[in-house]
Amino acid sequence: MKMREILERDQTVFSFEFFPPKTEAGWVGLTDRLHKFEALEPSFVSVTYGAGGSTRFKTHELVCHIASKTSLDPIPHLTCVGHSKQEVSTILQSYIDTGIDNILALRGDRLLDGDSKSDFRQASDLITCIHECTGNSFGVGVAGFPEGHPETPNRLVQMDHLKLKVDRGIDWICSQLFFDNAAFFDWVERCELAGITSPIFAGIMPIQSIAGMRRMAELAGGANFPAKLQKRLYKFQDDEDAVRKIGTSWAAEQCAELLDHNVRGIHFFTMNQSFATEEIYRSLGATSSVQLRNPQ
Ligand SMILES: Cc1cc2nc3c(=O)[nH]c(=O)nc-3n(C[C@H](O)[C@H](O)[C@H](O)COP(=O)(O)OP(=O)(O)OC[C@H]3O[C@@H](n4cnc5c(N)ncnc54)[C@H](O)[C@@H]3O)c2cc1C
């Protein structure tokens, strides 16, 4: 279903992000677990793409599996670093053939070889290419960074870059993960000041371990880990179960406040595990997205 229709149907959009597992055991684990995510009836799910094409075929395989074997509506991520227009066009055609309606258009982190083979400089170029190559067949989403993107310290200029992506024709913005709602609310206001009216989904990542948090800090450069959260986590750092519960309840508190502020969507970075998302739904008084999507 095109994002425009999803947005018409759902007052609040709920989505889950998966990554294509590298191992056979990971694949079996995730595909077995998909029914748990189905039971939560999200608006859509998304599948990450390895920058430079490292997961090109695995992303495609997982998207096709989800589309053909489950009731979930998959949206592939596509990064453009290291790709030629011809490669991107072939990937897009394969998704048209599979009946995919939307793409999350990203640049990806720069490659070590300096992206010498790339026909694209930024995600904005990919957006143009998606529209031109497919005659506007896809709903297009992009990434946004409430706490800044490491490559562009000037926040005003960074907002100009986001506005450029919006002006190239997009349907939604999905935020980078954040743990401090105040930063997200402030960014949404700054987007409004810049004339950005696209729906913005909040990226939520329930911390499940201290090691996972440290990995995430590396990947999601810019995201702040509030002292209050760190104090709670480090107090129980030797108790894995307690850390998982603290991380999940922090994310649940974030979600409750976001919903109070009528956020347009919540995107869960699930790390392919269903436990935290299920737990958060329960804490919000729901067993499925449908109960949360259109509150009376
Ligand atoms: C929700 C979400 C999902 C993600 N999924 C993936 C994934 O599946 N695979 C993956 O590899 N990565 C993923 N990422 C990470 C993302 O690819 C990286 O953070 C990347 O560095 C930035 O991508 P972008 O699409 O925002 O790029 P861009 O919009 O191109 O921005 C990248 C940087 O360039 C700057 N910039 C933009 N336009 C210009 C210009 N005209 N001139 C100069 N500078 C400019 C921006 O300010 C920013 O600092 C995801 C991020 C988010 C938030």
The ligand as a MOL file (V3000), in Angstrom:
LIG
                    3D

  0  0  0     0  0            999 V3000
M  V30 BEGIN CTAB
M  V30 COUNTS 53 58 0 0 0
M  V30 BEGIN ATOM
M  V30 1 C 15.5470 5.6420 9.6900 0
M  V30 2 C 16.9480 5.3790 9.1740 0
M  V30 3 C 17.2040 4.2420 8.4300 0
M  V30 4 C 18.4990 3.9840 7.9480 0
M  V30 5 N 18.7110 2.8450 7.2360 0
M  V30 6 C 19.9330 2.5960 6.7380 0
M  V30 7 C 20.1900 1.4300 5.9400 0
M  V30 8 O 19.2960 0.6110 5.6990 0
M  V30 9 N 21.4480 1.2360 5.4710 0
M  V30 10 C 22.4690 2.1240 5.7180 0
M  V30 11 O 23.5820 1.8840 5.2480 0
M  V30 12 N 22.2640 3.2430 6.4410 0
M  V30 13 C 21.0310 3.5070 6.9530 0
M  V30 14 N 20.8180 4.6390 7.6840 0
M  V30 15 C 21.9560 5.5420 7.9650 0
M  V30 16 C 22.2050 6.5960 6.8600 0
M  V30 17 O 22.3980 5.9950 5.6210 0
M  V30 18 C 23.4530 7.3740 7.2530 0
M  V30 19 O 23.2330 8.1030 8.4420 0
M  V30 20 C 24.0240 8.3200 6.1900 0
M  V30 21 O 25.2650 8.8480 6.6500 0
M  V30 22 C 23.1310 9.5100 5.8710 0
M  V30 23 O 22.1460 9.1190 5.0180 0
M  V30 24 P 21.0610 10.1710 4.4740 0
M  V30 25 O 20.1210 9.4040 3.6550 0
M  V30 26 O 20.5370 11.0200 5.5620 0
M  V30 27 O 22.0150 11.0700 3.5250 0
M  V30 28 P 21.9130 12.5570 3.0250 0
M  V30 29 O 20.5540 13.1270 3.0940 0
M  V30 30 O 22.5850 12.5580 1.6880 0
M  V30 31 O 22.8070 13.3450 4.0870 0
M  V30 32 C 24.0940 12.8820 4.4360 0
M  V30 33 C 24.9570 14.0540 4.9140 0
M  V30 34 O 25.2450 14.9070 3.8110 0
M  V30 35 C 24.7650 16.2110 4.0370 0
M  V30 36 N 24.2480 16.7380 2.7580 0
M  V30 37 C 23.0540 16.4520 2.1930 0
M  V30 38 N 22.9300 17.1170 1.0290 0
M  V30 39 C 24.0650 17.8390 0.8720 0
M  V30 40 C 24.5540 18.7080 -0.1560 0
M  V30 41 N 23.8180 19.0080 -1.2220 0
M  V30 42 N 25.7980 19.2510 0.0200 0
M  V30 43 C 26.5530 18.9550 1.0940 0
M  V30 44 N 26.1480 18.1290 2.0780 0
M  V30 45 C 24.9280 17.5820 1.9670 0
M  V30 46 C 23.6940 16.0750 5.1050 0
M  V30 47 O 23.5200 17.2500 5.8690 0
M  V30 48 C 24.2590 14.9270 5.9450 0
M  V30 49 O 25.2290 15.4200 6.8350 0
M  V30 50 C 19.5430 4.9230 8.2080 0
M  V30 51 C 19.2760 6.0710 8.9470 0
M  V30 52 C 18.0020 6.3180 9.4360 0
M  V30 53 C 17.7330 7.5530 10.2330 0
M  V30 END ATOM
M  V30 BEGIN BOND
M  V30 1 1 1 2
M  V30 2 1 2 3
M  V30 3 2 2 52
M  V30 4 2 3 4
M  V30 5 1 4 5
M  V30 6 1 4 50
M  V30 7 2 5 6
M  V30 8 1 6 7
M  V30 9 1 6 13
M  V30 10 2 7 8
M  V30 11 1 7 9
M  V30 12 1 9 10
M  V30 13 2 10 11
M  V30 14 1 10 12
M  V30 15 2 12 13
M  V30 16 1 13 14
M  V30 17 1 14 15
M  V30 18 1 14 50
M  V30 19 1 15 16
M  V30 20 1 16 17
M  V30 21 1 16 18
M  V30 22 1 18 19
M  V30 23 1 18 20
M  V30 24 1 20 21
M  V30 25 1 20 22
M  V30 26 1 22 23
M  V30 27 1 23 24
M  V30 28 2 24 25
M  V30 29 1 24 26
M  V30 30 1 24 27
M  V30 31 1 27 28
M  V30 32 2 28 29
M  V30 33 1 28 30
M  V30 34 1 28 31
M  V30 35 1 31 32
M  V30 36 1 32 33
M  V30 37 1 33 34
M  V30 38 1 33 48
M  V30 39 1 34 35
M  V30 40 1 35 36
M  V30 41 1 35 46
M  V30 42 1 36 37
M  V30 43 1 36 45
M  V30 44 2 37 38
M  V30 45 1 38 39
M  V30 46 1 39 40
M  V30 47 2 39 45
M  V30 48 1 40 41
M  V30 49 2 40 42
M  V30 50 1 42 43
M  V30 51 2 43 44
M  V30 52 1 44 45
M  V30 53 1 46 47
M  V30 54 1 46 48
M  V30 55 1 48 49
M  V30 56 2 50 51
M  V30 57 1 51 52
M  V30 58 1 52 53
M  V30 END BOND
M  V30 END CTAB
M  END
